[in-house]
Amino acid sequence: MWLCADGLEIIPCSHVGHVFRKQHPYDFPGGSGVVFVHNTRRAAEVWMDHYKQLYYETNPSAQYVQFGSIEDRLELKHNLKCRPFDWYMRNVYPELKVPDYFERNDSIVNDRNRINNFDVELAKHGALRQLGHECLDTMGNKNLGHLFMYQCHGQGINQDWAFTFDRLLKNSNSNLCVTLNGFEPNRPVVLAECVGDDSQVSSKLKILNNAG
């Protein structure tokens, strides 16, 4: 809207919300996580210019999801003489903090270490909130999907976690557990079926936050 037309008026007293469903009444080919990444990757490739690197840094597995042809979208963008995304960041949403040169990397990795330095607090709706305003989030990913830190929304679902009696960290929505994807350092931590082996015991995990 802002890039290709006049703009959209924001009324300060207005409220916009989203009600999350427990489950969708329709199917997603390949799973909702794949469909979500397919759509968001298309949006990033068409509209975000060099800022799309932020998208890939926070969702690295997206590079493996096919997003189809965007030639017609790019042609439309050109014909409408749309402004670059940097214009939007500078003129429409300048208060949005962007990490310096996109150096942020908040994905969870295997540090072959302990959870002792996992500095989080238990927030409402089962959220695990890191110091600040970000929570552990599945981003809609399912089995073997990566995990990320994302802005806390307080709605549960992707951010709804529970520690089980056998020391597993389980997402209450998907019933999958945080799992080490191999024991080598810096391998992504993923969601997987809860089996209770060494790859899922919470004492093996650590959050790395390189935001500075």
N, CA, C and O of each residue as an XYZ file, in Angstrom:
848
protein
N       0.833     -1.194      0.000
C       0.000      0.000      0.000
C       0.871      1.248      0.000
O       0.710      2.115     -0.859
N       1.813      1.351      0.976
C       2.648      2.541      1.064
C       3.630      2.615     -0.103
O       3.911      3.699     -0.614
N       4.145      1.476     -0.521
C       5.175      1.468     -1.550
C       4.636      1.844     -2.918
O       5.350      2.453     -3.714
N       3.392      1.494     -3.205
C       2.861      1.660     -4.551
C       1.703      2.641     -4.650
O       1.244      2.929     -5.755
N       1.217      3.163     -3.530
C       0.086      4.088     -3.563
C       0.337      5.233     -2.587
O       1.484      5.539     -2.262
N      -0.722      5.854     -2.130
C      -0.579      7.022     -1.265
C      -0.259      6.651      0.174
O       0.611      7.263      0.793
N      -0.953      5.658      0.709
C      -0.699      5.300      2.092
C      -1.921      4.707      2.753
O      -2.963      4.509      2.129
N      -1.766      4.435      4.012
C      -2.844      3.869      4.820
C      -2.845      4.608      6.146
O      -1.831      4.653      6.843
N      -3.979      5.183      6.490
C      -4.064      5.977      7.708
C      -4.187      5.067      8.923
O      -4.991      4.136      8.935
N      -3.386      5.346      9.938
C      -3.417      4.589     11.187
C      -4.090      5.460     12.249
O      -3.595      6.540     12.572
N      -5.198      5.002     12.781
C      -5.917      5.733     13.817
C      -5.366      5.314     15.184
O      -5.448      4.135     15.529
N      -4.813      6.230     15.964
C      -4.163      5.857     17.235
C      -5.050      5.069     18.184
O      -4.554      4.213     18.917
N      -6.339      5.335     18.186
C      -7.212      4.670     19.145
C      -7.745      3.339     18.624
O      -8.497      2.667     19.329
N      -7.376      2.945     17.412
C      -7.883      1.700     16.849
C      -7.097      0.514     17.397
O      -5.967      0.668     17.861
N      -7.695     -0.654     17.341
C      -7.046     -1.874     17.805
C      -7.194     -2.959     16.746
O      -8.281     -3.175     16.211
N      -6.097     -3.636     16.452
C      -6.108     -4.736     15.497
C      -5.624     -5.989     16.213
O      -4.585     -5.968     16.872
N      -6.364     -7.062     16.089
C      -5.976     -8.292     16.771
C      -6.141     -9.499     15.863
O      -6.725     -9.413     14.782
N      -5.623    -10.604     16.318
C      -5.750    -11.868     15.581
C      -6.102    -12.956     16.577
O      -5.418    -13.138     17.584
N      -7.178    -13.679     16.288
C      -7.609    -14.777     17.144
C      -7.067    -16.080     16.562
O      -7.433    -16.467     15.452
N      -6.203    -16.748     17.304
C      -5.608    -17.997     16.838
C      -6.565    -19.162     17.076
O      -7.175    -19.270     18.140
N      -6.689    -20.023     16.085
C      -7.501    -21.221     16.224
C      -6.650    -22.355     16.777
O      -5.427    -22.361     16.637
N      -7.315    -23.307     17.403
C      -6.618    -24.502     17.857
C      -6.126    -25.307     16.671
O      -5.035    -25.875     16.708
N      -6.935    -25.358     15.612
C      -6.529    -26.039     14.393
C      -7.310    -25.447     13.224
O      -8.371    -24.851     13.410
N      -6.772    -25.621     12.013
C      -7.412    -25.079     10.830
C      -8.439    -26.059     10.277
O      -8.245    -27.272     10.367
N      -9.527    -25.553      9.706
C     -10.567    -26.437      9.152
C     -10.236    -26.952      7.762
O     -11.035    -27.674      7.165
N      -9.069    -26.594      7.237
C      -8.673    -27.037      5.902
C      -7.228    -27.529      5.949
O      -6.513    -27.298      6.924
N      -6.812    -28.206      4.888
C      -5.482    -28.809      4.838
C      -4.468    -27.857      4.221
O      -4.816    -26.998      3.411
N      -3.202    -28.023      4.618
C      -2.091    -27.306      4.036
C      -1.187    -28.316      3.331
O      -0.615    -29.176      4.001
N      -1.037    -28.247      2.012
C      -0.142    -29.189      1.310
C       1.280    -29.102      1.860
O       1.912    -28.048      1.783
N       1.779    -30.195      2.407
C       3.109    -30.202      2.987
C       3.159    -29.711      4.413
O       4.223    -29.722      5.031
N       2.011    -29.271      4.962
C       1.980    -28.759      6.331
C       1.878    -27.244      6.347
O       2.321    -26.576      5.413
N       1.294    -26.700      7.409
C       1.090    -25.252      7.499
C       2.410    -24.488      7.516
O       2.492    -23.371      7.006
N       3.455    -25.101      8.113
C       4.748    -24.428      8.156
C       5.325    -24.212      6.772
O       5.894    -23.157      6.492
N       5.183    -25.215      5.892
C       5.694    -25.107      4.523
C       4.918    -24.056      3.745
O       5.510    -23.254      3.022
N       3.595    -24.054      3.889
C       2.767    -23.070      3.193
C       3.092    -21.664      3.673
O       3.187    -20.733      2.873
N       3.264    -21.512      4.987
C       3.603    -20.201      5.550
C       4.936    -19.707      4.995
O       5.043    -18.549      4.593
N       5.944    -20.564      4.966
C       7.262    -20.165      4.466
C       7.187    -19.868      2.977
O       7.802    -18.910      2.508
N       6.439    -20.677      2.221
C       6.269    -20.435      0.787
C       5.731    -19.028      0.547
O       6.256    -18.297     -0.293
N       4.692    -18.649      1.276
C       4.068    -17.340      1.080
C       4.949    -16.196      1.558
O       5.082    -15.183      0.872
N       5.547    -16.354      2.728
C       6.383    -15.271      3.259
C       7.667    -15.114      2.451
O       8.179    -14.004      2.309
N       8.191    -16.224      1.919
C       9.389    -16.101      1.078
C       9.070    -15.343     -0.208
O       9.870    -14.521     -0.655
N       7.936    -15.606     -0.792
C       7.524    -14.856     -1.989
C       7.426    -13.359     -1.679
O       7.883    -12.524     -2.460
N       6.825    -13.030     -0.532
C       6.699    -11.625     -0.150
C       8.074    -10.986      0.046
O       8.309     -9.859     -0.391
N       8.974    -11.706      0.699
C      10.320    -11.177      0.938
C      11.063    -10.948     -0.375
O      11.709     -9.915     -0.554
N      10.971    -11.903     -1.287
C      11.693    -11.804     -2.554
C      11.144    -10.681     -3.428
O      11.903    -10.056     -4.170
N       9.859    -10.415     -3.357
C       9.257     -9.386     -4.202
C       9.445     -7.994     -3.616
O       9.772     -7.057     -4.345
N       9.243     -7.845     -2.300
C       9.085     -6.518     -1.739
C      10.218     -6.022     -0.853
O      10.381     -4.810     -0.713
N      11.000     -6.894     -0.257
C      11.907     -6.450      0.803
C      13.296     -6.036      0.330
O      14.099     -5.563      1.133
N      13.595     -6.203     -0.957
C      14.902     -5.824     -1.504
C      16.020     -6.446     -0.665
O      15.957     -7.634     -0.349
N      17.040     -5.667     -0.300
C      18.151     -6.266      0.460
C      17.752     -6.592      1.898
O      18.468     -7.320      2.586
N      16.612     -6.059      2.363
C      16.147     -6.387      3.715
C      15.685     -7.848      3.813
O      15.478     -8.362      4.912
N      15.529     -8.499      2.685
C      15.120     -9.902      2.731
C      16.148    -10.768      3.449
O      15.833    -11.872      3.893
N      17.383    -10.264      3.562
C      18.400    -11.013      4.294
C      18.001    -11.200      5.745
O      18.351    -12.207      6.361
N      17.262    -10.226      6.302
C      16.744    -10.367      7.664
C      15.808    -11.569      7.752
O      15.838    -12.329      8.719
N      14.985    -11.722      6.735
C      14.033    -12.841      6.704
C      14.788    -14.169      6.711
O      14.433    -15.085      7.453
N      15.823    -14.271      5.888
C      16.558    -15.533      5.788
C      17.426    -15.800      7.025
O      17.682    -16.954      7.367
N      17.871    -14.741      7.686
C      18.668    -14.943      8.900
C      17.811    -15.450     10.045
O      18.280    -16.225     10.878
N      16.554    -15.015     10.093
C      15.670    -15.471     11.170
C      14.931    -16.752     10.803
O      14.343    -17.399     11.669
N      14.957    -17.121      9.525
C      14.273    -18.334      9.078
C      15.136    -19.027      8.021
O      14.725    -19.124      6.865
N      16.329    -19.514      8.398
C      17.277    -20.059      7.414
C      16.749    -21.255      6.637
O      17.162    -21.476      5.499
N      15.850    -22.026      7.222
C      15.324    -23.189      6.507
C      14.464    -22.792      5.320
O      14.154    -23.633      4.476
N      14.068    -21.509      5.237
C      13.214    -21.057      4.136
C      13.904    -21.208      2.788
O      13.238    -21.370      1.765
N      15.221    -21.155      2.779
C      15.941    -21.239      1.509
C      15.748    -22.590      0.826
O      16.041    -22.731     -0.361
N      15.260    -23.576      1.562
C      15.050    -24.898      0.993
C      13.605    -25.104      0.523
O      13.269    -26.171      0.011
N      12.757    -24.096      0.693
C      11.356    -24.208      0.292
C      11.158    -23.488     -1.039
O      11.462    -22.302     -1.160
N      10.651    -24.202     -2.029
C      10.393    -23.602     -3.338
C       9.272    -22.573     -3.239
O       8.289    -22.783     -2.530
N       9.428    -21.449     -3.961
C       8.401    -20.406     -3.863
C       7.813    -20.037     -5.216
O       7.031    -19.090     -5.306
N       8.168    -20.758     -6.265
C       7.558    -20.537     -7.567
C       8.061    -19.285     -8.263
O       8.972    -18.610     -7.783
N       7.459    -18.990     -9.392
C       7.858    -17.829    -10.184
C       7.250    -16.548     -9.608
O       6.083    -16.521     -9.215
N       8.062    -15.492     -9.566
C       7.578    -14.191     -9.089
C       7.738    -13.124    -10.176
O       7.664    -11.929     -9.890
N       7.954    -13.552    -11.413
C       8.185    -12.603    -12.496
C       7.017    -11.652    -12.674
O       7.223    -10.454    -12.868
N       5.788    -12.165    -12.612
C       4.631    -11.289    -12.787
C       4.490    -10.298    -11.649
O       4.044     -9.171    -11.863
N       4.866    -10.705    -10.428
C       4.805     -9.792     -9.279
C       5.853     -8.679     -9.419
O       5.581     -7.515     -9.125
N       7.049     -9.058     -9.873
C       8.107     -8.068    -10.063
C       7.746     -7.105    -11.194
O       8.046     -5.913    -11.121
N       7.101     -7.630    -12.242
C       6.665     -6.769    -13.340
C       5.609     -5.781    -12.864
O       5.639     -4.605    -13.225
N       4.670     -6.270    -12.048
C       3.657     -5.391    -11.482
C       4.300     -4.307    -10.624
O       3.928     -3.137    -10.709
N       5.255     -4.699     -9.806
C       5.968     -3.751     -8.953
C       6.645     -2.670     -9.799
O       6.625     -1.491     -9.445
N       7.237     -3.079    -10.908
C       7.904     -2.131    -11.806
C       6.900     -1.211    -12.483
O       7.109      0.001    -12.544
N       5.807     -1.782    -12.994
C       4.811     -0.987    -13.722
C       4.116      0.034    -12.824
O       3.746      1.118    -13.276
N       3.943     -0.313    -11.566
C       3.304      0.606    -10.623
C       4.281      1.633    -10.061
O       3.906      2.513     -9.285
N       5.556      1.500    -10.473
C       6.600      2.409     -9.999
C       6.647      2.452     -8.463
O       6.694      3.520     -7.853
N       6.632      1.274     -7.872
C       6.651      1.172     -6.412
C       7.985      1.630     -5.856
O       9.031      1.458     -6.481
N       7.930      2.207     -4.686
C       9.132      2.670     -4.009
C       9.907      1.479     -3.437
O       9.334      0.409     -3.230
N      11.200      1.660     -3.184
C      11.978      0.579     -2.556
C      11.580      0.387     -1.100
O      11.036      1.294     -0.469
N      11.853     -0.792     -0.577
C      11.472     -1.110      0.795
C      12.214     -0.217      1.793
O      11.698      0.069      2.873
N      13.404      0.217      1.439
C      14.153      1.108      2.323
C      13.404      2.419      2.543
O      13.490      3.011      3.618
N      12.673      2.871      1.532
C      11.853      4.075      1.692
C      10.807      3.850      2.776
O      10.572      4.725      3.609
N      10.182      2.684      2.763
C       9.183      2.358      3.779
C       9.805      2.380      5.174
O       9.219      2.919      6.113
N      10.991      1.793      5.304
C      11.651      1.725      6.606
C      12.028      3.108      7.116
O      11.971      3.364      8.318
N      12.410      3.994      6.219
C      12.858      5.330      6.629
C      11.705      6.304      6.838
O      11.803      7.198      7.679
N      10.619      6.150      6.095
C       9.556      7.149      6.106
C       8.266      6.705      6.774
O       7.544      7.536      7.325
N       7.967      5.439      6.739
C       6.716      4.942      7.300
C       6.902      4.335      8.677
O       6.086      4.556      9.572
N       7.967      3.575      8.850
C       8.157      2.864     10.123
C       9.580      3.067     10.640
O      10.276      2.086     10.900
N      10.026      4.304     10.796
C      11.406      4.552     11.236
C      11.680      4.081     12.657
O      12.837      3.872     13.025
N      10.628      3.910     13.467
C      10.832      3.458     14.848
C      11.117      1.966     14.932
O      11.488      1.474     15.998
N      10.953      1.236     13.838
C      11.265     -0.188     13.848
C      12.772     -0.375     13.910
O      13.496      0.072     13.021
N      13.243     -1.034     14.957
C      14.675     -1.229     15.136
C      15.150     -2.376     14.250
O      14.634     -3.492     14.321
N      16.139     -2.081     13.419
C      16.741     -3.092     12.551
C      18.151     -3.362     13.063
O      18.911     -2.414     13.264
N      18.526     -4.609     13.278
C      19.881     -4.921     13.757
C      20.933     -4.337     12.829
O      20.748     -4.300     11.612
N      22.043     -3.879     13.410
C      23.114     -3.304     12.613
C      23.585     -4.298     11.569
O      24.068     -5.381     11.900
N      23.443     -3.923     10.309
C      23.839     -4.735      9.162
C      23.327     -6.167      9.273
O      23.982     -7.110      8.826
N      22.175     -6.313      9.861
C      21.502     -7.608      9.913
C      22.376     -8.679     10.571
O      22.436     -9.812     10.094
N      23.057     -8.316     11.676
C      23.955     -9.266     12.320
C      23.251    -10.175     13.298
O      23.877    -11.077     13.855
N      21.978     -9.968     13.520
C      21.275    -10.738     14.528
C      21.091    -12.188     14.105
O      20.814    -12.477     12.941
N      21.247    -13.087     15.057
C      21.004    -14.508     14.794
C      20.497    -15.136     16.073
O      21.279    -15.479     16.960
N      19.187    -15.286     16.167
C      18.588    -15.775     17.393
C      18.084    -17.208     17.281
O      17.347    -17.673     18.151
N      18.472    -17.916     16.217
C      18.042    -19.302     16.138
C      18.744    -20.100     17.221
O      19.840    -19.739     17.650
N      18.131    -21.163     17.656
C      18.677    -21.980     18.726
C      19.616    -23.021     18.128
O      19.252    -23.721     17.183
N      20.807    -23.120     18.672
C      21.776    -24.075     18.149
C      22.320    -24.934     19.268
O      22.201    -24.591     20.444
N      22.918    -26.049     18.898
C      23.533    -26.957     19.844
C      24.933    -26.466     20.173
O      25.817    -26.474     19.317
N      25.130    -26.046     21.395
C      26.440    -25.569     21.838
C      27.180    -26.644     22.633
O      28.218    -26.363     23.232
N      26.655    -27.871     22.645
C      27.217    -28.947     23.464
C      27.423    -28.448     24.902
O      28.439    -28.722     25.541
N      26.435    -27.721     25.374
C      26.564    -27.101     26.679
C      25.318    -27.402     27.497
O      24.606    -28.367     27.217
N      25.053    -26.583     28.501
C      23.965    -26.842     29.425
C      22.861    -25.817     29.241
O      23.022    -24.830     28.523
N      21.766    -26.060     29.886
C      20.668    -25.110     29.840
C      20.819    -24.055     30.940
O      19.972    -23.172     31.071
N      21.899    -24.145     31.733
C      22.097    -23.232     32.863
C      22.114    -21.772     32.418
O      21.665    -20.893     33.155
N      22.638    -21.505     31.196
C      22.719    -20.141     30.715
C      21.531    -19.755     29.846
O      21.564    -18.736     29.156
N      20.493    -20.562     29.883
C      19.266    -20.310     29.139
C      18.445    -19.330     29.976
O      17.538    -19.736     30.702
N      18.764    -18.042     29.872
C      18.185    -17.029     30.747
C      16.790    -16.646     30.280
O      16.620    -15.691     29.522
N      15.808    -17.386     30.729
C      14.429    -17.116     30.364
C      13.580    -17.099     31.620
O      14.003    -17.547     32.685
N      12.388    -16.577     31.473
C      11.410    -16.640     32.550
C      10.117    -17.204     31.988
O       9.822    -17.040     30.804
N       9.360    -17.857     32.824
C       8.092    -18.410     32.408
C       7.057    -17.299     32.393
O       6.743    -16.719     33.432
N       6.527    -17.002     31.206
C       5.527    -15.951     31.060
C       4.143    -16.591     30.923
O       4.002    -17.810     31.020
N       3.137    -15.766     30.700
C       1.780    -16.293     30.595
C       1.626    -17.144     29.336
O       2.418    -17.049     28.399
N       0.608    -17.960     29.340
C       0.291    -18.850     28.225
C       1.422    -19.822     27.929
O       1.556    -20.276     26.793
N       2.241    -20.153     28.924
C       3.284    -21.143     28.726
C       4.466    -20.658     27.921
O       5.265    -21.472     27.456
N       4.603    -19.350     27.742
C       5.701    -18.822     26.933
C       7.009    -18.874     27.702
O       7.039    -18.652     28.912
N       8.090    -19.169     26.993
C       9.439    -19.072     27.543
C      10.046    -17.799     26.990
O      10.418    -17.737     25.818
N      10.147    -16.777     27.841
C      10.578    -15.460     27.402
C      12.025    -15.223     27.796
O      12.407    -15.365     28.958
N      12.821    -14.856     26.795
C      14.199    -14.489     27.061
C      14.226    -13.099     27.674
O      13.237    -12.369     27.601
N      15.344    -12.729     28.274
C      15.455    -11.396     28.850
C      15.199    -10.375     27.744
O      15.989    -10.271     26.806
N      14.133     -9.643     27.841
C      13.696     -8.762     26.778
C      12.251     -9.053     26.443
O      11.431     -9.267     27.336
N      11.935     -9.062     25.160
C      10.542     -9.230     24.744
C      10.403    -10.297     23.677
O       9.511    -10.208     22.834
N      11.264    -11.307     23.694
C      11.189    -12.350     22.689
C      11.012    -13.709     23.349
O      11.541    -13.975     24.428
N      10.247    -14.568     22.663
C       9.910    -15.882     23.200
C      10.308    -16.985     22.228
O      10.432    -16.770     21.022
N      10.504    -18.167     22.791
C      10.795    -19.339     21.979
C       9.572    -19.646     21.119
O       8.463    -19.769     21.637
N       9.773    -19.772     19.797
C       8.655    -19.863     18.860
C       8.935    -20.920     17.797
O      10.045    -21.001     17.271
N       7.916    -21.735     17.481
C       8.073    -22.747     16.429
C       7.915    -22.146     15.044
O       8.273    -22.793     14.060
N       7.393    -20.930     14.931
C       7.115    -20.275     13.650
C       6.229    -21.136     12.758
O       6.295    -21.039     11.533
N       5.406    -21.975     13.369
C       4.510    -22.827     12.599
C       5.164    -24.077     12.064
O       4.515    -24.868     11.379
N       6.451    -24.276     12.364
C       7.152    -25.452     11.856
C       6.665    -26.713     12.563
O       6.229    -26.668     13.714
N       6.746    -27.814     11.872
C       6.340    -29.102     12.419
C       7.573    -29.977     12.612
O       8.637    -29.474     12.971
N       7.444    -31.260     12.382
C       8.527    -32.210     12.641
C       9.794    -31.824     11.886
O       9.769    -31.610     10.674
N      10.902    -31.737     12.622
C      12.231    -31.368     12.118
C      12.320    -29.911     11.688
O      13.271    -29.519     11.012
N      11.326    -29.098     12.079
C      11.392    -27.669     11.794
C      12.274    -26.946     12.795
O      12.375    -27.359     13.951
N      12.917    -25.860     12.356
C      13.801    -25.089     13.217
C      12.993    -24.249     14.214
O      11.803    -24.002     14.019
N      13.662    -23.820     15.278
C      13.057    -22.982     16.311
C      13.753    -21.627     16.331
O      14.928    -21.513     15.982
N      13.016    -20.606     16.744
C      13.554    -19.256     16.731
C      13.058    -18.460     17.940
O      12.110    -18.859     18.616
N      13.714    -17.335     18.195
C      13.218    -16.365     19.148
C      12.416    -15.333     18.363
O      12.888    -14.801     17.358
N      11.186    -15.052     18.835
C      10.293    -14.144     18.123
C       9.570    -13.275     19.152
O       9.475    -13.633     20.326
N       9.068    -12.141     18.700
C       8.374    -11.225     19.603
C       7.242    -11.950     20.337
O       6.419    -12.619     19.712
N       7.207    -11.815     21.639
C       6.172    -12.471     22.443
C       4.803    -11.881     22.105
O       4.626    -10.663     22.104
N       3.832    -12.763     21.816
C       2.494    -12.272     21.484
C       1.444    -12.676     22.512
O       0.314    -12.193     22.447
N       1.785    -13.546     23.458
C       0.870    -13.880     24.534
C      -0.334    -14.704     24.134
O      -1.294    -14.806     24.898
N      -0.302    -15.298     22.941
C      -1.446    -16.066     22.458
C      -1.232    -17.577     22.566
O      -2.095    -18.353     22.155
N      -0.089    -18.001     23.115
C       0.178    -19.430     23.194
C       0.546    -19.989     21.835
O       1.399    -19.429     21.147
N      -0.096    -21.103     21.429
C       0.085    -21.752     20.128
C       1.572    -22.029     19.887
O       2.133    -22.911     20.538
N       2.224    -21.308     18.976
C       3.624    -21.560     18.638
C       4.572    -21.265     19.799
O       5.714    -21.723     19.798
N       4.104    -20.502     20.789
C       4.951    -20.127     21.919
C       4.506    -20.779     23.220
O       4.871    -20.321     24.303
N       3.734    -21.827     23.120
C       3.195    -22.508     24.306
C       4.061    -23.725     24.622
O       4.042    -24.709     23.883
N       4.826    -23.661     25.724
C       5.802    -24.706     26.062
C       5.546    -25.258     27.463
O       4.946    -24.603     28.315
N       6.018    -26.474     27.665
C       5.904    -27.086     28.988
C       7.090    -28.015     29.201
O       7.511    -28.722     28.285
N       7.630    -28.007     30.432
C       8.653    -28.972     30.814
C       7.949    -30.224     31.335
O       7.106    -30.143     32.229
N       8.296    -31.366     30.779
C       7.683    -32.616     31.206
C       8.433    -33.170     32.413
O       9.502    -32.675     32.772
N       7.866    -34.201     33.036
C       8.497    -34.801     34.206
C       9.859    -35.425     33.870
O      10.737    -35.509     34.728
N      10.025    -35.861     32.616
C      11.310    -36.457     32.227
C      12.244    -35.439     31.587
O      13.122    -35.795     30.802
N      12.042    -34.145     31.937
C      12.952    -33.061     31.573
C      12.990    -32.790     30.071
O      14.044    -32.444     29.537
N      11.876    -32.938     29.392
C      11.782    -32.583     27.985
C      11.073    -31.247     27.862
O      10.213    -30.915     28.678
N      11.432    -30.484     26.844
C      10.796    -29.196     26.577
C       9.840    -29.411     25.411
O      10.270    -29.615     24.276
N       8.549    -29.365     25.696
C       7.523    -29.784     24.746
C       6.631    -28.620     24.335
O       6.162    -27.853     25.177
N       6.405    -28.498     23.032
C       5.456    -27.512     22.537
C       4.047    -28.057     22.685
O       3.719    -29.101     22.122
N       3.218    -27.358     23.437
C       1.898    -27.874     23.782
C       0.956    -27.932     22.589
O      -0.015    -28.689     22.606
N       1.225    -27.150     21.560
C       0.351    -27.130     20.387
C       0.638    -28.296     19.443
O      -0.283    -28.958     18.966
N       1.923    -28.541     19.178
C       2.301    -29.592     18.230
C       2.600    -30.926     18.906
O       2.671    -31.958     18.239
N       2.779    -30.908     20.256
C       3.177    -32.100     21.018
C       4.524    -32.641     20.565
O       4.792    -33.835     20.700
N       5.374    -31.769     20.027
C       6.732    -32.128     19.646
C       7.709    -31.510     20.635
O       7.386    -30.531     21.308
N       8.911    -32.087     20.720
C       9.899    -31.649     21.703
C      11.111    -31.001     21.050
O      11.464    -31.300     19.909
N      11.743    -30.098     21.810
C      12.996    -29.496     21.377
C      14.058    -30.589     21.325
O      14.257    -31.325     22.291
N      14.740    -30.685     20.179
C      15.632    -31.818     19.930
C      16.925    -31.347     19.274
O      16.902    -30.510     18.372
N      18.047    -31.887     19.730
C      19.325    -31.603     19.091
C      19.394    -32.347     17.765
O      19.188    -33.559     17.712
N      19.681    -31.621     16.704
C      19.808    -32.227     15.375
C      21.265    -32.640     15.165
O      21.984    -32.042     14.364
N      21.684    -33.671     15.900
C      23.096    -34.053     15.910
C      23.801    -33.382     17.063
O      23.308    -32.383     17.588
N      24.940    -33.905     17.470
C      25.636    -33.390     18.643
C      26.827    -32.501     18.287
O      27.581    -32.106     19.176
N      27.011    -32.175     16.986
C      28.084    -31.271     16.622
C      27.704    -29.848     16.996
O      26.521    -29.511     17.006
N      28.706    -28.989     17.311
C      28.404    -27.606     17.691
C      27.724    -26.854     16.555
O      27.969    -27.121     15.378
N      26.859    -25.901     16.931
C      26.223    -24.970     16.009
C      25.294    -25.633     15.000
O      25.023    -25.058     13.946
N      24.803    -26.826     15.302
C      23.762    -27.432     14.486
C      22.410    -26.910     14.973
O      22.210    -26.768     16.180
N      21.470    -26.620     14.052
C      20.159    -26.101     14.491
C      19.442    -27.082     15.402
O      19.532    -28.299     15.236
N      18.735    -26.528     16.356
C      17.863    -27.334     17.214
C      16.480    -27.359     16.571
O      15.995    -26.330     16.099
N      15.852    -28.517     16.552
C      14.615    -28.691     15.807
C      13.505    -29.256     16.683
O      13.733    -29.610     17.839
N      12.328    -29.334     16.134
C      11.201    -30.027     16.747
C      11.185    -31.471     16.267
O      11.421    -31.737     15.088
N      10.908    -32.397     17.165
C      10.815    -33.802     16.780
C       9.902    -34.531     17.758
O       9.580    -34.016     18.828
N       9.492    -35.730     17.379
C       8.653    -36.542     18.245
C       9.345    -36.761     19.587
O      10.544    -37.038     19.619
N       8.631    -36.645     20.670
C       9.194    -36.770     22.005
C       9.499    -38.250     22.303
O       8.595    -39.074     22.435
N      10.792    -38.554     22.403
C      11.194    -39.934     22.693
C      11.982    -40.049     23.986
O      12.150    -41.147     24.516
N      12.475    -38.903     24.506
C      13.151    -38.911     25.797
C      14.592    -39.348     25.779
O      15.125    -39.698     26.832
N      15.264    -39.347     24.619
C      16.671    -39.737     24.599
C      17.560    -38.527     24.901
O      17.060    -37.440     25.190
N      18.879    -38.723     24.832
C      19.822    -37.666     25.206
C      19.692    -36.414     24.345
O      20.034    -35.319     24.792
N      19.203    -36.563     23.115
C      19.093    -35.409     22.227
C      17.974    -34.462     22.652
O      17.884    -33.346     22.141
N      17.124    -34.893     23.576
C      15.986    -34.073     23.976
C      16.003    -33.654     25.437
O      15.157    -32.862     25.852
N      16.922    -34.151     26.215
C      16.971    -33.807     27.630
C      17.388    -32.348     27.770
O      18.372    -31.925     27.165
N      16.654    -31.582     28.557
C      16.843    -30.143     28.626
C      18.235    -29.731     29.080
O      18.685    -28.639     28.734
N      18.926    -30.557     29.834
C      20.259    -30.180     30.326
C      21.284    -30.123     29.198
O      22.401    -29.650     29.410
N      20.928    -30.596     28.001
C      21.852    -30.573     26.873
C      21.717    -29.308     26.039
O      22.487    -29.111     25.100
N      20.754    -28.445     26.359
C      20.430    -27.333     25.485
C      20.870    -25.996     26.050
O      20.994    -25.815     27.261
N      21.099    -25.073     25.143
C      21.472    -23.717     25.540
C      20.975    -22.747     24.469
O      21.036    -23.049     23.278
N      20.481    -21.580     24.895
C      20.083    -20.549     23.951
C      21.276    -19.650     23.676
O      21.953    -19.197     24.599
N      21.527    -19.397     22.389
C      22.547    -18.434     22.008
C      21.846    -17.216     21.436
O      21.063    -17.335     20.493
N      22.118    -16.051     21.995
C      21.523    -14.820     21.499
C      22.661    -13.868     21.171
O      23.308    -13.329     22.069
N      22.904    -13.663     19.879
C      24.018    -12.838     19.447
C      23.572    -11.446     19.037
O      24.191    -10.806     18.186
N      22.495    -10.986     19.647
C      21.970     -9.679     19.259
C      22.883     -8.553     19.721
O      22.750     -7.421     19.257
N      23.807     -8.849     20.625
C      24.702     -7.817     21.105
C      24.265     -7.253     22.448
O      24.924     -6.365     22.990
